[in-house]
Structure formats: C-alpha cells, structure tokens
C-alpha cells in the first residue's frame, strides 16, 4: 500500500507542475517555463517507472486521481496568488 501513497504524491507533484506550466505559458511568465519543464520530466519518469514496477491496480488509479486533482487545485491557487493573471 506504500506504493499508492508514493503514486499519490508523485501524481500530486506532476499535475501541480503541469498546471503551473500551463498557467505560466498562458500568462507569459517565461522565466518559469524551463525549470518547470525539467521538474515535470523528472516526476513523469518517476511515475512511469513506478507504474511499470508495481503494475495496474484500482488503488493506484484512485491514489493518482486524487493526488492529481489536489495538485491541480493547489497549483492554480498558488500561481494566481503569487504570480497573478498579468502577462510578463
């Protein structure tokens, strides 16, 4: 069951970064694009390797779905709070 927690956290971070990247592109925050891309690559490789190692399970899907949803919500909040909606 530890792998479910690990996938939850990895999915949380990965989707957090994906949402942050999307908002950075949409609002022209150029300086955040490259660091976010490398962090996304690292977490995506971890998620893929973890799935290959553990295999498919309903618990993994549930953990990743919950982690991804919460990561996205937090990313949208943080991006808006600290970087705003302004371009540049």
C-alpha positions in Angstrom: 0.0 0.0 0.0 3.0 2.3 0.3 3.2 2.4 -3.5 -0.3 4.0 -3.5 1.0 6.8 -1.3 4.1 7.2 -3.4 1.9 7.4 -6.6 -0.4 9.8 -4.9 2.5 12.2 -4.1 4.2 11.8 -7.4 0.9 12.5 -9.2 0.2 15.4 -7.0 3.6 17.0 -7.8 3.4 16.1 -11.5 -0.1 17.6 -12.1 0.8 20.6 -9.9 3.7 21.2 -12.2 1.7 20.7 -15.4 -1.0 23.1 -14.2 1.7 25.6 -13.1 3.3 25.3 -16.5 0.1 25.8 -18.4 -0.7 29.0 -16.4 2.9 30.2 -16.9 2.5 29.8 -20.7 -0.9 31.4 -20.7 0.2 34.4 -18.8 3.7 34.8 -20.4 5.8 34.0 -17.3 8.8 33.0 -19.4 11.3 32.5 -16.6 9.2 29.7 -15.0 8.9 27.6 -18.2 12.3 25.8 -18.3 12.7 25.0 -14.6 9.1 23.7 -14.6 9.7 21.6 -17.7 12.7 19.8 -16.1 10.8 19.2 -12.9 7.9 17.8 -14.9 10.3 15.5 -16.8 11.7 14.1 -13.5 8.3 13.4 -12.0 6.9 11.9 -15.2 9.8 9.5 -15.5 9.2 8.5 -11.8 5.5 7.9 -12.3 6.1 5.8 -15.4 8.8 3.7 -13.7 6.6 3.2 -10.6 3.7 2.0 -12.7 6.0 -0.4 -14.7 7.3 -1.7 -11.4 4.0 -2.1 -9.5 1.6 -2.7 -12.3 -2.0 -1.7 -12.7 -4.4 -1.6 -9.7 -7.6 0.3 -8.8 -5.8 1.6 -5.7 -3.1 3.1 -7.9 -5.6 4.8 -10.1 -7.5 6.2 -7.1 -4.3 7.5 -5.5 -3.1 9.1 -8.7 -6.5 10.6 -9.5 -6.9 12.1 -6.0 -3.3 13.4 -6.0 -3.6 14.9 -9.5 -6.8 16.7 -8.7 -5.5 18.1 -5.5 -2.2 19.1 -7.1 -4.0 20.9 -9.9 -6.2 22.9 -7.4 -3.3 23.9 -5.3 -1.2 24.9 -8.3 -4.0 27.1 -9.7 -4.3 28.8 -6.3 -0.6 29.3 -5.8 0.0 30.6 -9.3 -2.8 33.1 -9.1 -1.8 34.2 -5.5 1.9 34.7 -6.2 2.2 35.4 -9.9 -1.3 36.8 -10.7 -3.0 36.9 -14.0 -0.9 39.6 -15.5 1.3 38.9 -18.6 5.0 39.2 -18.3 
